[in-house]
Amino acid sequence: MNNEMKKFEVGRVYQMRAIGDHNCVWQYTVTARTASTVKLFDGKQTISRRIVRAASAWRNAETVYPLGQYSMAPTLSADKVA
């Protein structure tokens, strides 16, 4: 059994869904990364987001909040490859 945390990979496309609407899907391509941040491209703009340690540990996969951190905010996780 492999317990190593999944990490975002440069060049890969990841997706997330809205909590209230399963048909609402966002896709992001990882364009760069450091140990604590990732740069994401959504087809229009590039944003930089910090990897959230608590959420990443809980999921066992790196996790970020591309749209900001708020109640019911969708999360982008390294285990959700498009």
Secondary structure as a PSIPRED ss2 file (coil, helix, strand):
# PSIPRED VFORMAT (PSIPRED V4.0)

   1 M C   1.000  0.000  0.000
   2 N C   1.000  0.000  0.000
   3 N C   1.000  0.000  0.000
   4 E C   1.000  0.000  0.000
   5 M C   1.000  0.000  0.000
   6 K E   0.000  0.000  1.000
   7 K C   1.000  0.000  0.000
   8 F C   1.000  0.000  0.000
   9 E C   1.000  0.000  0.000
  10 V C   1.000  0.000  0.000
  11 G C   1.000  0.000  0.000
  12 R C   1.000  0.000  0.000
  13 V E   0.000  0.000  1.000
  14 Y E   0.000  0.000  1.000
  15 Q E   0.000  0.000  1.000
  16 M E   0.000  0.000  1.000
  17 R E   0.000  0.000  1.000
  18 A C   1.000  0.000  0.000
  19 I C   1.000  0.000  0.000
  20 G C   1.000  0.000  0.000
  21 D C   1.000  0.000  0.000
  22 H C   1.000  0.000  0.000
  23 N C   1.000  0.000  0.000
  24 C C   1.000  0.000  0.000
  25 V E   0.000  0.000  1.000
  26 W E   0.000  0.000  1.000
  27 Q E   0.000  0.000  1.000
  28 Y E   0.000  0.000  1.000
  29 T E   0.000  0.000  1.000
  30 V E   0.000  0.000  1.000
  31 T E   0.000  0.000  1.000
  32 A E   0.000  0.000  1.000
  33 R E   0.000  0.000  1.000
  34 T C   1.000  0.000  0.000
  35 A C   1.000  0.000  0.000
  36 S C   1.000  0.000  0.000
  37 T E   0.000  0.000  1.000
  38 V E   0.000  0.000  1.000
  39 K E   0.000  0.000  1.000
  40 L E   0.000  0.000  1.000
  41 F E   0.000  0.000  1.000
  42 D C   1.000  0.000  0.000
  43 G C   1.000  0.000  0.000
  44 K C   1.000  0.000  0.000
  45 Q C   1.000  0.000  0.000
  46 T E   0.000  0.000  1.000
  47 I E   0.000  0.000  1.000
  48 S E   0.000  0.000  1.000
  49 R E   0.000  0.000  1.000
  50 R E   0.000  0.000  1.000
  51 I C   1.000  0.000  0.000
  52 V C   1.000  0.000  0.000
  53 R H   0.000  1.000  0.000
  54 A H   0.000  1.000  0.000
  55 A H   0.000  1.000  0.000
  56 S H   0.000  1.000  0.000
  57 A H   0.000  1.000  0.000
  58 W H   0.000  1.000  0.000
  59 R H   0.000  1.000  0.000
  60 N C   1.000  0.000  0.000
  61 A E   0.000  0.000  1.000
  62 E C   1.000  0.000  0.000
  63 T E   0.000  0.000  1.000
  64 V E   0.000  0.000  1.000
  65 Y C   1.000  0.000  0.000
  66 P C   1.000  0.000  0.000
  67 L C   1.000  0.000  0.000
  68 G C   1.000  0.000  0.000
  69 Q C   1.000  0.000  0.000
  70 Y C   1.000  0.000  0.000
  71 S C   1.000  0.000  0.000
  72 M C   1.000  0.000  0.000
  73 A C   1.000  0.000  0.000
  74 P C   1.000  0.000  0.000
  75 T C   1.000  0.000  0.000
  76 L E   0.000  0.000  1.000
  77 S E   0.000  0.000  1.000
  78 A C   1.000  0.000  0.000
  79 D C   1.000  0.000  0.000
  80 K C   1.000  0.000  0.000
  81 V E   0.000  0.000  1.000
  82 A C   1.000  0.000  0.000
